C-alpha cells in the first residue's frame, strides 16, 4: 500500500526589472506518491530550478525509498551492511537517531520487518524480536543486526521538503510553500489545514518560515493494525497529531512518535525539543489538545 503525497510549490520571488511571470509545472512519482511542482517566476530561472529540484528529489529517493529495490536503503536492508552510505542517507540516519533519543525510543526505524509481516499477514514474533535502534551500527560502515531492516518513511518526506526549501531560498525565492504531505515555508504567512481522517478539518495553522507535519495512524491500516507501530508494542493514543517545528523532517518524525505518547510524555519531550513550537493532537473521541 502507498501513501499518496503531493509536492506543490507556490513561489513568488523578488526579481529586478519587469520580467514577465511564467509558470513551470512538473509531475513525477517519488517515495511512493505523486509529486507535483508548480513554480511561478521568470521562465529561465524556473526551468533551471526545476531541474535542480528533480535532482534533489531523485537523490533522496535513491537513498531512502522502500519502493525502489535498488535504492541505497533497499540494499542495506537486503545485505545488512553498507560500506559507504551517501550523504542523504547519513543525514537521515542522524536525524532518525536524534528523534529516537528525544522521544524515548518511540520513533524507531527498525519496525520495518514488523510492518512487512503485518502487511503480508505473517506471524510477527521474529519481526518483533528484530526491533531495536540501538542495535544498528551507524558507522560507516552501517550495519544492521540479524533480521533487522529500516524504514525512513516517517522522516524522509520531510527531509526532502527541507532540501527543496533550502534550494529555493538560495535561489532568492521569498514567499514559498513546499507541500509534500509535510509543509515547509519560506516567508509567509501561509494557512495550512490540519485534517483528521474521520473528523475532517480540526484546525488551521499559520506558517511563516517554519514547517508542519501531520500523522494519522488510521490513514493506512495493516490488516487490523494501524500503520504507525509502537516499537515496544504501544498502540496509538491519538487519532491525529500535527507538529510545528523549524524543519519538516523533525516535524515529520515527532508527529509519528507523538501518536504513541501520552500528554505527559509529549510535554516532557517538548521541554527539551526546542525546535518544536506547537503540537496539535485529537483523540479518538474528537477532543483537540494543544501543547
C-alpha atoms as an extended CHARMM CRD file, in Angstrom:
* protein
*
       291  EXT
         1         1  UNK       CA              0.0000000000        0.0000000000        0.0000000000  PROA      1               0.0000000000
         2         2  UNK       CA              1.1610000000        3.5390000000       -0.7220000000  PROA      2               0.0000000000
         3         3  UNK       CA              0.5050000000        6.8590000000        0.9650000000  PROA      3               0.0000000000
         4         4  UNK       CA             -0.4070000000        9.4460000000       -1.6130000000  PROA      4               0.0000000000
         5         5  UNK       CA              1.6250000000       12.6090000000       -1.2840000000  PROA      5               0.0000000000
         6         6  UNK       CA              1.8350000000       15.8130000000       -3.2360000000  PROA      6               0.0000000000
         7         7  UNK       CA              4.6190000000       18.3330000000       -3.6080000000  PROA      7               0.0000000000
         8         8  UNK       CA              3.1930000000       21.7090000000       -4.5710000000  PROA      8               0.0000000000
         9         9  UNK       CA              5.4040000000       24.7730000000       -4.6480000000  PROA      9               0.0000000000
        10        10  UNK       CA              3.7770000000       28.1750000000       -4.9970000000  PROA      10              0.0000000000
        11        11  UNK       CA              6.7210000000       30.5260000000       -5.2020000000  PROA      11              0.0000000000
        12        12  UNK       CA              6.8400000000       34.3140000000       -5.5170000000  PROA      12              0.0000000000
        13        13  UNK       CA             10.3530000000       35.7020000000       -5.8990000000  PROA      13              0.0000000000
        14        14  UNK       CA             11.6750000000       39.2450000000       -5.9620000000  PROA      14              0.0000000000
        15        15  UNK       CA             13.2500000000       39.9360000000       -9.3490000000  PROA      15              0.0000000000
        16        16  UNK       CA             14.8080000000       43.1030000000      -10.7080000000  PROA      16              0.0000000000
        17        17  UNK       CA             13.2330000000       44.6800000000      -13.7550000000  PROA      17              0.0000000000
        18        18  UNK       CA              9.8210000000       43.8230000000      -15.1270000000  PROA      18              0.0000000000
        19        19  UNK       CA             10.3160000000       40.2270000000      -16.2470000000  PROA      19              0.0000000000
        20        20  UNK       CA              7.0380000000       38.5650000000      -17.1270000000  PROA      20              0.0000000000
        21        21  UNK       CA              5.9730000000       35.8150000000      -14.7140000000  PROA      21              0.0000000000
        22        22  UNK       CA              5.7430000000       32.3090000000      -16.1950000000  PROA      22              0.0000000000
        23        23  UNK       CA              4.5810000000       29.0110000000      -14.7540000000  PROA      23              0.0000000000
        24        24  UNK       CA              6.6040000000       25.8100000000      -14.9350000000  PROA      24              0.0000000000
        25        25  UNK       CA              4.8390000000       22.5980000000      -13.9200000000  PROA      25              0.0000000000
        26        26  UNK       CA              6.4480000000       19.2130000000      -13.3370000000  PROA      26              0.0000000000
        27        27  UNK       CA              4.9960000000       15.9670000000      -12.0410000000  PROA      27              0.0000000000
        28        28  UNK       CA              6.5230000000       12.6140000000      -11.1720000000  PROA      28              0.0000000000
        29        29  UNK       CA              6.4090000000        9.7640000000       -8.6530000000  PROA      29              0.0000000000
        30        30  UNK       CA              8.5060000000        9.9250000000       -5.5150000000  PROA      30              0.0000000000
        31        31  UNK       CA              8.7760000000        7.9250000000       -2.3060000000  PROA      31              0.0000000000
        32        32  UNK       CA              5.5540000000        6.0600000000       -3.0190000000  PROA      32              0.0000000000
        33        33  UNK       CA              3.4030000000        9.0340000000       -4.0360000000  PROA      33              0.0000000000
        34        34  UNK       CA              2.6610000000       11.6380000000       -6.6730000000  PROA      34              0.0000000000
        35        35  UNK       CA              4.9360000000       14.6790000000       -6.7120000000  PROA      35              0.0000000000
        36        36  UNK       CA              3.8780000000       17.9560000000       -8.3070000000  PROA      36              0.0000000000
        37        37  UNK       CA              5.9850000000       21.0880000000       -8.6370000000  PROA      37              0.0000000000
        38        38  UNK       CA              4.3640000000       24.3380000000       -9.7330000000  PROA      38              0.0000000000
        39        39  UNK       CA              6.7050000000       27.3370000000       -9.7980000000  PROA      39              0.0000000000
        40        40  UNK       CA              5.9340000000       30.9420000000      -10.6130000000  PROA      40              0.0000000000
        41        41  UNK       CA              8.6690000000       33.2520000000      -11.8390000000  PROA      41              0.0000000000
        42        42  UNK       CA             10.6450000000       34.2280000000      -14.9350000000  PROA      42              0.0000000000
        43        43  UNK       CA             10.7460000000       31.2010000000      -17.2080000000  PROA      43              0.0000000000
        44        44  UNK       CA             14.5290000000       30.9050000000      -17.4470000000  PROA      44              0.0000000000
        45        45  UNK       CA             15.0780000000       30.7490000000      -13.7020000000  PROA      45              0.0000000000
        46        46  UNK       CA             12.1090000000       28.4610000000      -13.1580000000  PROA      46              0.0000000000
        47        47  UNK       CA             13.4160000000       25.9530000000      -15.7030000000  PROA      47              0.0000000000
        48        48  UNK       CA             16.8390000000       25.8950000000      -14.0940000000  PROA      48              0.0000000000
        49        49  UNK       CA             15.4350000000       25.4830000000      -10.6060000000  PROA      49              0.0000000000
        50        50  UNK       CA             13.0110000000       22.7720000000      -11.7420000000  PROA      50              0.0000000000
        51        51  UNK       CA             15.9550000000       20.7100000000      -13.0000000000  PROA      51              0.0000000000
        52        52  UNK       CA             17.6910000000       21.0650000000       -9.6450000000  PROA      52              0.0000000000
        53        53  UNK       CA             14.5050000000       20.1560000000       -7.7570000000  PROA      53              0.0000000000
        54        54  UNK       CA             14.2640000000       16.9970000000       -9.8440000000  PROA      54              0.0000000000
        55        55  UNK       CA             17.8550000000       16.1410000000       -8.9680000000  PROA      55              0.0000000000
        56        56  UNK       CA             17.3000000000       16.8090000000       -5.2670000000  PROA      56              0.0000000000
        57        57  UNK       CA             14.2050000000       14.6300000000       -5.1100000000  PROA      57              0.0000000000
        58        58  UNK       CA             15.9240000000       11.8770000000       -7.0690000000  PROA      58              0.0000000000
        59        59  UNK       CA             18.8600000000       11.9510000000       -4.6420000000  PROA      59              0.0000000000
        60        60  UNK       CA             16.5970000000       11.4700000000       -1.6120000000  PROA      60              0.0000000000
        61        61  UNK       CA             14.6290000000        8.7410000000       -3.3580000000  PROA      61              0.0000000000
        62        62  UNK       CA             17.7890000000        6.9120000000       -4.4390000000  PROA      62              0.0000000000
        63        63  UNK       CA             18.9860000000        6.9730000000       -0.8360000000  PROA      63              0.0000000000
        64        64  UNK       CA             15.8400000000        6.2060000000        1.1620000000  PROA      64              0.0000000000
        65        65  UNK       CA             12.9830000000        4.8180000000       -0.9310000000  PROA      65              0.0000000000
        66        66  UNK       CA             11.4360000000        1.4970000000        0.0570000000  PROA      66              0.0000000000
        67        67  UNK       CA              9.5620000000        1.3920000000       -3.2430000000  PROA      67              0.0000000000
        68        68  UNK       CA             12.7400000000        1.1160000000       -5.3180000000  PROA      68              0.0000000000
        69        69  UNK       CA             14.6300000000       -2.1180000000       -4.6700000000  PROA      69              0.0000000000
        70        70  UNK       CA             17.8760000000       -0.6110000000       -5.9880000000  PROA      70              0.0000000000
        71        71  UNK       CA             17.8160000000        2.2980000000       -3.5340000000  PROA      71              0.0000000000
        72        72  UNK       CA             20.6580000000        2.5010000000       -1.0300000000  PROA      72              0.0000000000
        73        73  UNK       CA             18.2540000000        1.7410000000        1.8180000000  PROA      73              0.0000000000
        74        74  UNK       CA             16.9440000000       -1.2380000000       -0.1310000000  PROA      74              0.0000000000
        75        75  UNK       CA             20.4970000000       -2.5830000000       -0.4580000000  PROA      75              0.0000000000
        76        76  UNK       CA             21.1600000000       -2.0060000000        3.2310000000  PROA      76              0.0000000000
        77        77  UNK       CA             18.0140000000       -3.9090000000        4.1920000000  PROA      77              0.0000000000
        78        78  UNK       CA             18.8300000000       -6.7660000000        1.8200000000  PROA      78              0.0000000000
        79        79  UNK       CA             22.5200000000       -7.1360000000        2.6980000000  PROA      79              0.0000000000
        80        80  UNK       CA             22.6040000000       -5.9230000000        6.2970000000  PROA      80              0.0000000000
        81        81  UNK       CA             25.5560000000       -3.5830000000        5.8110000000  PROA      81              0.0000000000
        82        82  UNK       CA             26.6540000000       -0.5840000000        3.7830000000  PROA      82              0.0000000000
        83        83  UNK       CA             30.2830000000        0.4690000000        3.4760000000  PROA      83              0.0000000000
        84        84  UNK       CA             29.8760000000        3.9980000000        2.1000000000  PROA      84              0.0000000000
        85        85  UNK       CA             26.3800000000        5.4800000000        2.5970000000  PROA      85              0.0000000000
        86        86  UNK       CA             25.5760000000        8.6120000000        0.5360000000  PROA      86              0.0000000000
        87        87  UNK       CA             25.2720000000       11.9350000000        2.3180000000  PROA      87              0.0000000000
        88        88  UNK       CA             21.4520000000       11.9560000000        2.1420000000  PROA      88              0.0000000000
        89        89  UNK       CA             21.2420000000        8.6130000000        3.9310000000  PROA      89              0.0000000000
        90        90  UNK       CA             23.7990000000        9.7130000000        6.5170000000  PROA      90              0.0000000000
        91        91  UNK       CA             21.6800000000       12.8290000000        7.1720000000  PROA      91              0.0000000000
        92        92  UNK       CA             18.5130000000       10.7510000000        7.5260000000  PROA      92              0.0000000000
        93        93  UNK       CA             20.1020000000        8.2520000000        9.8980000000  PROA      93              0.0000000000
        94        94  UNK       CA             21.4420000000       11.0860000000       12.0360000000  PROA      94              0.0000000000
        95        95  UNK       CA             18.0110000000       12.7340000000       12.1620000000  PROA      95              0.0000000000
        96        96  UNK       CA             16.3530000000        9.4100000000       12.9490000000  PROA      96              0.0000000000
        97        97  UNK       CA             18.7580000000        8.8580000000       15.8280000000  PROA      97              0.0000000000
        98        98  UNK       CA             18.0380000000       12.3310000000       17.1850000000  PROA      98              0.0000000000
        99        99  UNK       CA             14.2520000000       11.8470000000       17.1360000000  PROA      99              0.0000000000
       100       100  UNK       CA             14.6030000000        8.3210000000       18.5580000000  PROA      100             0.0000000000
       101       101  UNK       CA             16.5410000000        9.6450000000       21.5440000000  PROA      101             0.0000000000
       102       102  UNK       CA             14.2800000000       12.6660000000       22.0390000000  PROA      102             0.0000000000
       103       103  UNK       CA             11.1160000000       10.5140000000       22.0930000000  PROA      103             0.0000000000
       104       104  UNK       CA             12.4160000000        7.7900000000       24.4270000000  PROA      104             0.0000000000
       105       105  UNK       CA             12.5840000000        5.3360000000       21.5490000000  PROA      105             0.0000000000
       106       106  UNK       CA              9.0360000000        5.8030000000       20.2260000000  PROA      106             0.0000000000
       107       107  UNK       CA             10.4440000000        6.7620000000       16.8230000000  PROA      107             0.0000000000
       108       108  UNK       CA             12.2410000000        3.6020000000       15.7280000000  PROA      108             0.0000000000
       109       109  UNK       CA             13.0800000000        2.8710000000       12.0630000000  PROA      109             0.0000000000
       110       110  UNK       CA             13.7030000000       -0.8120000000       12.8730000000  PROA      110             0.0000000000
       111       111  UNK       CA              9.9400000000       -1.5310000000       12.9170000000  PROA      111             0.0000000000
       112       112  UNK       CA             10.1400000000       -2.2340000000        9.1670000000  PROA      112             0.0000000000
       113       113  UNK       CA             10.1460000000       -6.0790000000        9.4810000000  PROA      113             0.0000000000
       114       114  UNK       CA              7.0650000000       -5.8260000000       11.7070000000  PROA      114             0.0000000000
       115       115  UNK       CA              5.3840000000       -3.5250000000        9.1720000000  PROA      115             0.0000000000
       116       116  UNK       CA              6.0090000000       -6.0650000000        6.4080000000  PROA      116             0.0000000000
       117       117  UNK       CA              4.8640000000       -9.0320000000        8.4890000000  PROA      117             0.0000000000
       118       118  UNK       CA              1.5840000000       -7.2920000000        9.3170000000  PROA      118             0.0000000000
       119       119  UNK       CA              1.0800000000       -6.1440000000        5.7230000000  PROA      119             0.0000000000
       120       120  UNK       CA              1.6200000000       -9.7000000000        4.4800000000  PROA      120             0.0000000000
       121       121  UNK       CA             -0.4490000000      -11.3580000000        7.2160000000  PROA      121             0.0000000000
       122       122  UNK       CA              2.5110000000      -13.3280000000        8.6200000000  PROA      122             0.0000000000
       123       123  UNK       CA              3.4520000000      -14.2370000000       12.1850000000  PROA      123             0.0000000000
       124       124  UNK       CA              5.1520000000      -11.2860000000       13.8600000000  PROA      124             0.0000000000
       125       125  UNK       CA              7.2640000000      -12.9880000000       16.5450000000  PROA      125             0.0000000000
       126       126  UNK       CA             10.6000000000      -12.8300000000       14.7090000000  PROA      126             0.0000000000
       127       127  UNK       CA              9.8930000000       -9.3260000000       13.3920000000  PROA      127             0.0000000000
       128       128  UNK       CA              9.2160000000       -8.0120000000       16.8810000000  PROA      128             0.0000000000
       129       129  UNK       CA             12.4310000000       -9.5940000000       18.1480000000  PROA      129             0.0000000000
       130       130  UNK       CA             14.4230000000       -7.6820000000       15.4950000000  PROA      130             0.0000000000
       131       131  UNK       CA             13.2610000000       -4.2350000000       16.6810000000  PROA      131             0.0000000000
       132       132  UNK       CA             15.9070000000       -2.1030000000       18.3730000000  PROA      132             0.0000000000
       133       133  UNK       CA             17.5540000000        1.0610000000       17.0380000000  PROA      133             0.0000000000
       134       134  UNK       CA             20.4360000000        0.7430000000       19.4930000000  PROA      134             0.0000000000
       135       135  UNK       CA             21.4970000000       -2.4490000000       17.7130000000  PROA      135             0.0000000000
       136       136  UNK       CA             22.0850000000       -0.5090000000       14.4770000000  PROA      136             0.0000000000
       137       137  UNK       CA             25.7270000000        0.4950000000       13.9170000000  PROA      137             0.0000000000
       138       138  UNK       CA             25.7730000000        3.7990000000       12.0660000000  PROA      138             0.0000000000
       139       139  UNK       CA             29.4430000000        3.5540000000       11.1010000000  PROA      139             0.0000000000
       140       140  UNK       CA             30.4520000000        3.9030000000        8.3810000000  PROA      140             0.0000000000
       141       141  UNK       CA             30.0550000000        1.1370000000        7.6030000000  PROA      141             0.0000000000
       142       142  UNK       CA             26.3700000000        0.9700000000        8.5580000000  PROA      142             0.0000000000
       143       143  UNK       CA             25.4650000000       -2.4650000000        9.9110000000  PROA      143             0.0000000000
       144       144  UNK       CA             22.1350000000       -3.9700000000       10.9090000000  PROA      144             0.0000000000
       145       145  UNK       CA             21.6900000000       -6.7480000000       13.4280000000  PROA      145             0.0000000000
       146       146  UNK       CA             20.3360000000      -10.1300000000       12.3420000000  PROA      146             0.0000000000
       147       147  UNK       CA             16.8160000000       -9.8790000000       10.9230000000  PROA      147             0.0000000000
       148       148  UNK       CA             16.7420000000       -6.0780000000       11.0100000000  PROA      148             0.0000000000
       149       149  UNK       CA             15.5700000000       -3.7000000000        8.2840000000  PROA      149             0.0000000000
       150       150  UNK       CA             14.9130000000        0.0470000000        8.3610000000  PROA      150             0.0000000000
       151       151  UNK       CA             12.1400000000        2.3380000000        7.2110000000  PROA      151             0.0000000000
       152       152  UNK       CA             12.7320000000        6.0730000000        6.9530000000  PROA      152             0.0000000000
       153       153  UNK       CA              9.2160000000        6.8330000000        5.6840000000  PROA      153             0.0000000000
       154       154  UNK       CA              8.4580000000        8.6940000000        8.9180000000  PROA      154             0.0000000000
       155       155  UNK       CA             11.1140000000       11.3020000000        8.1870000000  PROA      155             0.0000000000
       156       156  UNK       CA             12.2750000000       11.1260000000        4.5520000000  PROA      156             0.0000000000
       157       157  UNK       CA              9.4230000000       13.1460000000        3.0340000000  PROA      157             0.0000000000
       158       158  UNK       CA             10.0110000000       15.9630000000        5.4920000000  PROA      158             0.0000000000
       159       159  UNK       CA             13.7430000000       15.8210000000        4.8150000000  PROA      159             0.0000000000
       160       160  UNK       CA             13.0950000000       16.1010000000        1.0710000000  PROA      160             0.0000000000
       161       161  UNK       CA             10.8140000000       19.1010000000        1.6490000000  PROA      161             0.0000000000
       162       162  UNK       CA             13.5530000000       20.7780000000        3.7090000000  PROA      162             0.0000000000
       163       163  UNK       CA             16.1100000000       20.1670000000        0.9550000000  PROA      163             0.0000000000
       164       164  UNK       CA             13.8290000000       21.7150000000       -1.6780000000  PROA      164             0.0000000000
       165       165  UNK       CA             13.1380000000       24.6950000000        0.6000000000  PROA      165             0.0000000000
       166       166  UNK       CA             16.8770000000       25.3130000000        1.0580000000  PROA      166             0.0000000000
       167       167  UNK       CA             17.3970000000       25.1630000000       -2.6810000000  PROA      167             0.0000000000
       168       168  UNK       CA             14.6440000000       27.7100000000       -3.3420000000  PROA      168             0.0000000000
       169       169  UNK       CA             15.8680000000       30.0130000000       -0.5920000000  PROA      169             0.0000000000
       170       170  UNK       CA             19.3480000000       30.0030000000       -2.1060000000  PROA      170             0.0000000000
       171       171  UNK       CA             17.7920000000       30.9790000000       -5.4530000000  PROA      171             0.0000000000
       172       172  UNK       CA             16.1450000000       34.0370000000       -3.9000000000  PROA      172             0.0000000000
       173       173  UNK       CA             12.5490000000       32.8800000000       -3.5220000000  PROA      173             0.0000000000
       174       174  UNK       CA             10.9790000000       34.8750000000       -0.6960000000  PROA      174             0.0000000000
       175       175  UNK       CA              7.3930000000       33.5640000000       -0.4390000000  PROA      175             0.0000000000
       176       176  UNK       CA              7.4270000000       29.8040000000       -0.9350000000  PROA      176             0.0000000000
       177       177  UNK       CA              5.3620000000       26.9150000000        0.3510000000  PROA      177             0.0000000000
       178       178  UNK       CA              6.6560000000       23.3820000000       -0.1990000000  PROA      178             0.0000000000
       179       179  UNK       CA              3.9640000000       20.7330000000        0.2900000000  PROA      179             0.0000000000
       180       180  UNK       CA              4.9640000000       17.0960000000        0.2770000000  PROA      180             0.0000000000
       181       181  UNK       CA              2.3680000000       15.9490000000        2.7980000000  PROA      181             0.0000000000
       182       182  UNK       CA              4.6720000000       17.8550000000        5.1490000000  PROA      182             0.0000000000
       183       183  UNK       CA              4.8070000000       21.6220000000        4.6460000000  PROA      183             0.0000000000
       184       184  UNK       CA              7.9320000000       23.8030000000        4.7170000000  PROA      184             0.0000000000
       185       185  UNK       CA              7.6350000000       27.5610000000        4.2270000000  PROA      185             0.0000000000
       186       186  UNK       CA              9.9110000000       30.4060000000        3.2400000000  PROA      186             0.0000000000
       187       187  UNK       CA              8.3010000000       33.5910000000        4.4540000000  PROA      187             0.0000000000
       188       188  UNK       CA              4.5460000000       33.7060000000        4.6860000000  PROA      188             0.0000000000
       189       189  UNK       CA              2.0590000000       33.7820000000        6.1370000000  PROA      189             0.0000000000
       190       190  UNK       CA              0.5030000000       30.6240000000        4.6910000000  PROA      190             0.0000000000
       191       191  UNK       CA             -2.6290000000       28.9390000000        6.0660000000  PROA      191             0.0000000000
       192       192  UNK       CA             -2.4710000000       25.1560000000        6.3620000000  PROA      192             0.0000000000
       193       193  UNK       CA             -5.4140000000       22.9520000000        7.2490000000  PROA      193             0.0000000000
       194       194  UNK       CA             -4.9120000000       20.1170000000        9.7650000000  PROA      194             0.0000000000
       195       195  UNK       CA             -7.2770000000       17.2640000000        8.9550000000  PROA      195             0.0000000000
       196       196  UNK       CA             -8.2560000000       14.0140000000       10.6430000000  PROA      196             0.0000000000
       197       197  UNK       CA             -9.3320000000       11.0150000000        8.5080000000  PROA      197             0.0000000000
       198       198  UNK       CA            -12.6540000000       10.7240000000       10.3600000000  PROA      198             0.0000000000
       199       199  UNK       CA            -13.3400000000       14.2360000000       11.6250000000  PROA      199             0.0000000000
       200       200  UNK       CA            -12.1300000000       16.2950000000        8.6730000000  PROA      200             0.0000000000
       201       201  UNK       CA            -10.6000000000       19.6990000000        9.4380000000  PROA      201             0.0000000000
       202       202  UNK       CA             -9.6750000000       20.0610000000       13.1030000000  PROA      202             0.0000000000
       203       203  UNK       CA             -7.5450000000       23.2120000000       12.9420000000  PROA      203             0.0000000000
       204       204  UNK       CA             -5.9900000000       25.8120000000       10.6640000000  PROA      204             0.0000000000
       205       205  UNK       CA             -2.3860000000       26.7240000000       11.2790000000  PROA      205             0.0000000000
       206       206  UNK       CA             -0.3420000000       29.6870000000       10.0570000000  PROA      206             0.0000000000
       207       207  UNK       CA              3.1440000000       29.1010000000        8.7110000000  PROA      207             0.0000000000
       208       208  UNK       CA              5.7020000000       31.8750000000        8.4970000000  PROA      208             0.0000000000
       209       209  UNK       CA              9.1300000000       30.4800000000        7.7370000000  PROA      209             0.0000000000
       210       210  UNK       CA              8.5730000000       27.2550000000        9.6650000000  PROA      210             0.0000000000
       211       211  UNK       CA              7.2300000000       23.7560000000        8.9290000000  PROA      211             0.0000000000
       212       212  UNK       CA              4.3650000000       21.4600000000        9.8670000000  PROA      212             0.0000000000
       213       213  UNK       CA              3.7100000000       17.7260000000        9.5520000000  PROA      213             0.0000000000
       214       214  UNK       CA              0.6530000000       15.6600000000       10.4240000000  PROA      214             0.0000000000
       215       215  UNK       CA              0.3610000000       11.9440000000       11.2080000000  PROA      215             0.0000000000
       216       216  UNK       CA             -2.8530000000        9.9300000000       11.4510000000  PROA      216             0.0000000000
       217       217  UNK       CA             -2.4810000000        6.2640000000       12.4550000000  PROA      217             0.0000000000
       218       218  UNK       CA             -5.7490000000        5.2470000000       10.7730000000  PROA      218             0.0000000000
       219       219  UNK       CA             -4.7880000000        6.8130000000        7.4270000000  PROA      219             0.0000000000
       220       220  UNK       CA             -3.4410000000        3.3770000000        6.4780000000  PROA      220             0.0000000000
       221       221  UNK       CA             -4.2360000000        0.0320000000        8.0560000000  PROA      221             0.0000000000
       222       222  UNK       CA             -2.1760000000       -3.1590000000        8.0570000000  PROA      222             0.0000000000
       223       223  UNK       CA             -4.9590000000       -5.6640000000        8.4720000000  PROA      223             0.0000000000
       224       224  UNK       CA             -6.4090000000       -4.7010000000       11.8420000000  PROA      224             0.0000000000
       225       225  UNK       CA             -3.2700000000       -2.7860000000       12.9070000000  PROA      225             0.0000000000
       226       226  UNK       CA             -2.5050000000        0.8930000000       12.4530000000  PROA      226             0.0000000000
       227       227  UNK       CA              0.4000000000        1.7240000000       10.1660000000  PROA      227             0.0000000000
       228       228  UNK       CA              2.1730000000        3.6670000000       12.9380000000  PROA      228             0.0000000000
       229       229  UNK       CA              3.7410000000        0.9110000000       15.0320000000  PROA      229             0.0000000000
       230       230  UNK       CA              4.9950000000        1.1100000000       18.5870000000  PROA      230             0.0000000000
       231       231  UNK       CA              8.4660000000       -0.4610000000       18.9120000000  PROA      231             0.0000000000
       232       232  UNK       CA              7.5360000000       -1.8330000000       22.3410000000  PROA      232             0.0000000000
       233       233  UNK       CA              4.0150000000       -2.7970000000       21.3700000000  PROA      233             0.0000000000
       234       234  UNK       CA              2.4910000000        0.6410000000       22.0420000000  PROA      234             0.0000000000
       235       235  UNK       CA             -0.7600000000        1.3840000000       20.2780000000  PROA      235             0.0000000000
       236       236  UNK       CA             -1.6240000000        4.8920000000       19.0290000000  PROA      236             0.0000000000
       237       237  UNK       CA             -3.2450000000        7.1130000000       21.6420000000  PROA      237             0.0000000000
       238       238  UNK       CA             -4.2960000000        9.8330000000       19.2030000000  PROA      238             0.0000000000
       239       239  UNK       CA             -6.3310000000        9.9050000000       16.0200000000  PROA      239             0.0000000000
       240       240  UNK       CA             -4.1750000000       12.6930000000       14.5300000000  PROA      240             0.0000000000
       241       241  UNK       CA             -1.0890000000       14.5940000000       15.6650000000  PROA      241             0.0000000000
       242       242  UNK       CA              0.2320000000       17.7190000000       13.9570000000  PROA      242             0.0000000000
       243       243  UNK       CA              3.6410000000       19.1770000000       14.8380000000  PROA      243             0.0000000000
       244       244  UNK       CA              5.0180000000       22.6190000000       14.0060000000  PROA      244             0.0000000000
       245       245  UNK       CA              8.8080000000       22.8770000000       14.0290000000  PROA      245             0.0000000000
       246       246  UNK       CA             11.7730000000       24.5930000000       12.4290000000  PROA      246             0.0000000000
       247       247  UNK       CA             12.1980000000       21.7800000000        9.9040000000  PROA      247             0.0000000000
       248       248  UNK       CA              9.7450000000       19.4880000000        8.1250000000  PROA      248             0.0000000000
       249       249  UNK       CA             11.9350000000       16.4510000000        8.8380000000  PROA      249             0.0000000000
       250       250  UNK       CA             11.7450000000       16.9920000000       12.5930000000  PROA      250             0.0000000000
       251       251  UNK       CA              8.0410000000       17.8020000000       12.4180000000  PROA      251             0.0000000000
       252       252  UNK       CA              7.5610000000       14.5770000000       10.4460000000  PROA      252             0.0000000000
       253       253  UNK       CA              9.4620000000       12.3920000000       12.9010000000  PROA      253             0.0000000000
       254       254  UNK       CA              7.9860000000       13.9130000000       16.0450000000  PROA      254             0.0000000000
       255       255  UNK       CA              4.4120000000       13.7210000000       14.7210000000  PROA      255             0.0000000000
       256       256  UNK       CA              4.9040000000        9.9820000000       14.1520000000  PROA      256             0.0000000000
       257       257  UNK       CA              6.3050000000        9.3760000000       17.6330000000  PROA      257             0.0000000000
       258       258  UNK       CA              3.8020000000       11.5920000000       19.4530000000  PROA      258             0.0000000000
       259       259  UNK       CA              0.9380000000        9.4090000000       18.1530000000  PROA      259             0.0000000000
       260       260  UNK       CA              2.1890000000        6.7820000000       20.6160000000  PROA      260             0.0000000000
       261       261  UNK       CA              2.7420000000        9.0750000000       23.6070000000  PROA      261             0.0000000000
       262       262  UNK       CA              0.6020000000       10.3280000000       26.4800000000  PROA      262             0.0000000000
       263       263  UNK       CA              0.0360000000       14.0660000000       27.0470000000  PROA      263             0.0000000000
       264       264  UNK       CA              2.5100000000       13.9620000000       29.9250000000  PROA      264             0.0000000000
       265       265  UNK       CA              5.1500000000       12.2950000000       27.7580000000  PROA      265             0.0000000000
       266       266  UNK       CA              4.6220000000       14.8200000000       24.9600000000  PROA      266             0.0000000000
       267       267  UNK       CA              5.0170000000       17.7230000000       27.3950000000  PROA      267             0.0000000000
       268       268  UNK       CA              8.1890000000       16.1950000000       28.8500000000  PROA      268             0.0000000000
       269       269  UNK       CA              9.6330000000       15.8080000000       25.3380000000  PROA      269             0.0000000000
       270       270  UNK       CA              8.7900000000       19.3890000000       24.4080000000  PROA      270             0.0000000000
       271       271  UNK       CA             10.7620000000       20.7320000000       27.3690000000  PROA      271             0.0000000000
       272       272  UNK       CA             13.9190000000       19.5350000000       25.6080000000  PROA      272             0.0000000000
       273       273  UNK       CA             12.9090000000       19.6370000000       21.9020000000  PROA      273             0.0000000000
       274       274  UNK       CA             13.3780000000       23.3530000000       21.3670000000  PROA      274             0.0000000000
       275       275  UNK       CA             12.9110000000       23.1140000000       17.6050000000  PROA      275             0.0000000000
       276       276  UNK       CA              9.2540000000       22.0820000000       18.1110000000  PROA      276             0.0000000000
       277       277  UNK       CA              6.9850000000       25.0860000000       18.6400000000  PROA      277             0.0000000000
       278       278  UNK       CA              3.4890000000       23.5830000000       18.8630000000  PROA      278             0.0000000000
       279       279  UNK       CA              1.6770000000       20.2370000000       18.8480000000  PROA      279             0.0000000000
       280       280  UNK       CA             -1.9820000000       19.7680000000       17.9910000000  PROA      280             0.0000000000
       281       281  UNK       CA             -3.4940000000       16.3840000000       18.8240000000  PROA      281             0.0000000000
       282       282  UNK       CA             -7.0090000000       14.9810000000       18.5020000000  PROA      282             0.0000000000
       283       283  UNK       CA             -8.0140000000       11.8880000000       20.4630000000  PROA      283             0.0000000000
       284       284  UNK       CA            -10.3510000000        9.1410000000       19.1900000000  PROA      284             0.0000000000
       285       285  UNK       CA            -13.3150000000       10.9130000000       20.8350000000  PROA      285             0.0000000000
       286       286  UNK       CA            -12.6380000000       14.0540000000       18.7930000000  PROA      286             0.0000000000
       287       287  UNK       CA            -11.2510000000       16.2130000000       21.5990000000  PROA      287             0.0000000000
       288       288  UNK       CA             -8.4480000000       18.5130000000       20.4620000000  PROA      288             0.0000000000
       289       289  UNK       CA             -5.4400000000       19.3210000000       22.6740000000  PROA      289             0.0000000000
       290       290  UNK       CA             -2.6540000000       21.8150000000       22.0440000000  PROA      290             0.0000000000
       291       291  UNK       CA              0.7660000000       21.5050000000       23.6390000000  PROA      291             0.0000000000
